[in-house]
């Protein structure tokens, strides 16, 4: 038995991450505060990369330290999540072109979609300049991209 937290799992091209809603995630009504959906989506993207073999710490430890910045995020809230809900964050990396990654995500409860996100992230150096994705990131993500992606 291990006490390490899970990084989720892959089903086909999709990364699946179970998330529990805690009291701290809710507002005074007992519903998940809207900004926390962004946090759940971040966990999904980060654990996707970790499970694919190239986490954030790996990128920072490279010869040229790199990180990600979110350049665009469109959210569509459909239904509310509540305290103690067991949620699933589904993450699909669709394309990687130069420094840009496009990602689609959903948060579900019992198979019902509660929130959708379309995200664009860019690889940057520590001075904030866009950088082409390094070979180790390309190699880790390419097997999971849409088949028609370059």
N, C-alpha and C positions, 0 to 999 in steps of 0.2 A: 504494500500500500504506500502511496505517496501523498504528501500534503501539498504538492505544488498545485497552484490554480490551473484550471483548464484553459487552453487557448482555443477551444471549440473544435470543430471538425469540418472537413470538406464533404459535400455531396455534389458530385460532378464539378462544375465550375464554381459552385456557390459555397461560401463559408457560412457555417451555422454557429452562432454563439448564444447559449442560454444566459439570460440575465434575470435576476430577481429584483422586484421593486421593493425598496426599503422605505421606512418612514422618512428618512432624510431626503428621499427623491421627490417627495410630494409637497404640495402647497397646503394651505389651511383647509381645503375642501377634501383632501385625501386623494386627489388626482395627481398624476405625475406633472411636475412643473415643466413647462414647455422647453426650457433650456436643457433639461436633463435628457431629452431625446437626442440632442446633439452629442452629449457625453456618451450615450449608448452607441451611437453611430461611430464615434471615435474609437471606442473599444473594439467594435467589429472590424474596422479598417486596420487597427494596430495588430489585433490577434490574427487576422488574415495573413498579414506580412510575417508575423512571428512564426506561424505554422507553415508558411511557404518557405521559410528558411532565411529571411533577412529582416530582422527587427530594427527598430529605431536605434538601439544601442550599437548594432552592427554598422549602420550608416555613419553614425557619429565617430566610430572608432577607425574609420578608413583613412587612407593616406590624405585624402581631402575630405574633411568632415562635412557630412551632408545631413539635411533635415527636410521636412515637408512643410509647406504652407498651403492652406486652403485658399484657393482663388475664387471659387464659386460654390455655393451650396443652396439648392432649392429644396424646401421642405413642404410637404403636403400633409397636414394633420387631418386624419379621418375619424378617429375615435380615441377616447381617453383611456390611458392605462391607470390602474389603481394600486394602492398599497397591497403588497403580497402577491401581485400578479407574477406569473412565470412567463417571461417574454422570450422571444427568439429574434435575434438580430441577424438578418440575412444580408450578406455582402458579396457583390460580384464586381470584380475589376474588369472593365470592358476593353480599355485600350491604354497603351503607353506610347506616346509620341514625343520625342525629345525629352523635355523636362516634365511634360504633362501626363497625368493619369486621370482617366475618367472612371467613376465608380457609381454603381447603383446600389441602394440599400433599402431594406424595409424592416420595420419592427412589427412583429406579429404576436398575437395572443390566441392560442387555440386554433391556429390556422387562419385567423382573421387579421388582415392588415390594418394596423393602427396609424402608421406614419410611413411615408415614403421620402427618400432623399436622393437627389442627383447631385453628385459631388465632383468637382474638379480640384485636384491637388497638383502642386508643382514641387519638383526637387530644387532645393536651394543650397547654396553654401552658407557658411555662418555669417557672411556679410550681407546676406539676403539676396544675392544675385542668382537668377535661374541657372541651373546646370543640367546638362544632359544626364539622364539616369545612368548610373554606373553599371558595368557589366554584371555584377553580382545581383543587382536589383532586377535588371532585365531578365537574367536567367531564372530567377526565383518566380517572377510574375508571369512570364510568357506562357507557361503551360495552362494558366488559368484565364487568359484573355479570350475574347470572342474569336472564333475561328477566322473571321475575315479581317482581324486587326493586323497591322503591319508588324 
